[in-house]
Amino acid sequence: MSSRAWTRGAVCRAAGWLLAAFLLAGLAACGFQLRGSAALPVEMDVTYIQSGQPFSSLVADFSAALKSRGVRVTEQRSEASAILKIQENELERRVLSVNTAGKVLEYELRQTLHFSVVTAANQPLLEVQEVTLSRDYLYSNTDILGKEREDLSVRQTLQRNLVNLAMLRLTAARQ
């Protein structure tokens, strides 16, 4: 009886390994890649980021995202093989709800980014793209400092998510 139980266990393990191998083969066949592992266009190997605010957190976020994908970000436009142009970065905050006394209860942050990429020879690699995201958050008049930190945190997260969406657009331009 013990040999039969061992045999069932071995069969179950073998079936599990076979199922896992089948799933991995299926994912590889459909072109699945982990987030961040997709390659950018080869023309972007050395990229210069052009912005009206060169020392902004948006430029820093783009720089970090490009570097994590194997791109060398340069501060010299003359040595770049591609130029990422940040044409517009618009951040809005609007009131979503108020209480009966007219005090703000909830805000919406909306950020819109317009960007494009050209080669060093000024050939368009990616036409002007627009990405927009918004986030809602609660506001309390009793915890002003905490809410200011939350506002900053929401803004930073919103911006990083916008940069990730932009990276997806750049990856899609490669294909």
C-alpha positions in Angstrom: 0.0 0.0 0.0 2.8 2.4 0.7 4.3 1.9 -2.7 1.0 2.8 -4.3 0.8 6.1 -2.3 4.3 6.9 -3.3 3.4 6.3 -6.9 0.4 8.6 -6.8 2.6 11.3 -5.2 5.2 10.9 -7.9 2.6 11.1 -10.6 1.0 14.2 -9.1 4.5 15.9 -8.9 5.3 15.0 -12.5 1.9 16.3 -13.6 2.5 19.6 -11.7 5.9 20.0 -13.4 4.4 19.2 -16.8 1.6 21.8 -16.3 4.1 24.4 -15.1 6.3 23.8 -18.2 3.3 24.0 -20.5 2.2 27.3 -19.0 5.7 28.8 -19.3 6.0 27.6 -22.9 2.6 29.2 -23.6 3.6 32.5 -22.0 6.9 32.6 -24.0 5.0 31.8 -27.2 2.6 34.7 -26.9 5.4 37.2 -26.4 4.8 37.8 -22.7 7.5 39.9 -21.0 7.8 41.1 -17.4 7.1 44.8 -16.9 10.2 46.8 -17.5 12.0 44.2 -19.5 10.8 45.3 -23.0 13.4 47.1 -25.0 13.2 50.6 -26.2 14.1 51.6 -29.8 17.8 51.2 -30.5 18.0 54.9 -31.5 17.5 55.7 -27.9 20.7 54.1 -26.6 22.0 57.5 -25.7 19.2 59.9 -25.0 19.1 63.6 -24.1 16.0 64.9 -22.2 14.8 68.3 -23.4 12.6 70.2 -21.0 11.7 73.7 -20.0 12.6 72.7 -16.5 15.8 70.6 -16.8 16.1 70.0 -13.0 12.5 69.0 -12.3 11.4 65.8 -10.7 9.8 64.8 -14.0 13.1 64.9 -15.8 14.6 62.9 -12.9 11.8 60.3 -13.1 12.3 60.0 -16.9 16.0 59.7 -16.5 15.6 56.9 -13.9 13.1 55.0 -16.1 15.4 55.2 -19.1 18.4 54.1 -17.2 16.5 51.1 -15.7 15.9 50.0 -19.3 19.6 50.2 -20.3 19.6 53.7 -21.9 22.4 56.1 -21.2 21.0 59.5 -20.4 23.3 62.3 -21.4 23.3 66.0 -20.4 25.1 66.9 -23.7 22.7 67.1 -26.6 25.6 66.8 -29.1 26.4 63.2 -28.0 22.8 62.0 -28.0 21.4 59.6 -30.6 17.8 60.6 -29.6 16.1 63.5 -27.9 13.1 63.0 -25.6 11.2 66.3 -25.7 8.9 67.1 -22.9 6.6 69.7 -24.5 4.1 70.2 -21.7 3.6 69.0 -18.2 0.3 70.3 -16.7 -0.8 69.6 -13.2 -4.3 70.5 -12.0 -6.0 70.2 -8.6 -9.7 70.6 -8.4 -12.3 70.2 -5.6 -14.4 67.1 -5.9 -16.6 67.5 -2.8 -17.3 69.8 0.1 -19.2 69.4 3.3 -22.3 71.4 4.4 -20.1 74.2 5.8 -18.3 74.6 2.4 -15.1 73.0 3.6 -13.2 70.8 1.1 -13.5 67.1 1.7 -12.0 65.6 -1.4 -9.6 66.7 -4.2 -8.7 65.4 -7.6 -5.2 65.7 -9.0 -4.9 65.4 -12.8 -1.6 65.5 -14.6 -1.2 65.6 -18.4 2.1 65.1 -20.2 2.9 65.8 -23.8 6.1 64.4 -25.1 7.8 63.2 -28.3 11.1 61.6 -29.4 13.3 62.5 -32.3 16.6 61.1 -33.5 19.8 63.2 -33.5 19.0 64.0 -37.2 15.6 65.4 -36.0 13.7 62.5 -37.6 10.5 61.7 -35.6 10.8 58.4 -33.7 7.6 59.0 -31.8 5.1 61.7 -32.7 3.7 63.9 -29.9 2.0 61.7 -27.3 -0.4 62.7 -24.6 -0.8 60.7 -21.4 -3.1 61.8 -18.6 -3.8 60.3 -15.2 -5.9 61.5 -12.3 -6.1 60.5 -8.6 -8.6 61.4 -5.9 -7.8 61.9 -2.3 -9.6 62.9 0.9 -8.7 66.2 2.6 -9.1 67.1 6.3 -8.8 70.6 7.7 -7.8 69.1 11.1 -4.6 67.4 9.8 -3.1 70.0 7.5 0.6 68.8 7.7 -0.4 65.2 7.1 -2.6 66.1 4.2 0.2 68.2 2.6 2.5 65.2 2.8 -0.3 63.0 1.3 -0.8 65.5 -1.5 3.0 65.4 -2.3 3.0 61.6 -2.1 0.0 61.4 -4.5 1.7 63.8 -6.9 4.9 61.8 -6.9 3.1 58.5 -7.5 1.0 60.1 -10.2 4.1 61.4 -12.0 5.9 58.0 -11.8 2.9 56.3 -13.2 2.7 58.8 -16.1 6.4 58.2 -16.8 5.7 54.4 -16.9 2.9 55.0 -19.3 5.3 57.0 -21.5 7.8 54.2 -21.4 5.1 51.8 -22.6 4.5 54.2 -25.5 8.2 54.3 -26.3 8.4 50.5 -26.2 5.4 50.2 -28.6 7.2 52.6 -31.0 10.0 50.0 -31.3 7.6 47.6 -33.0 
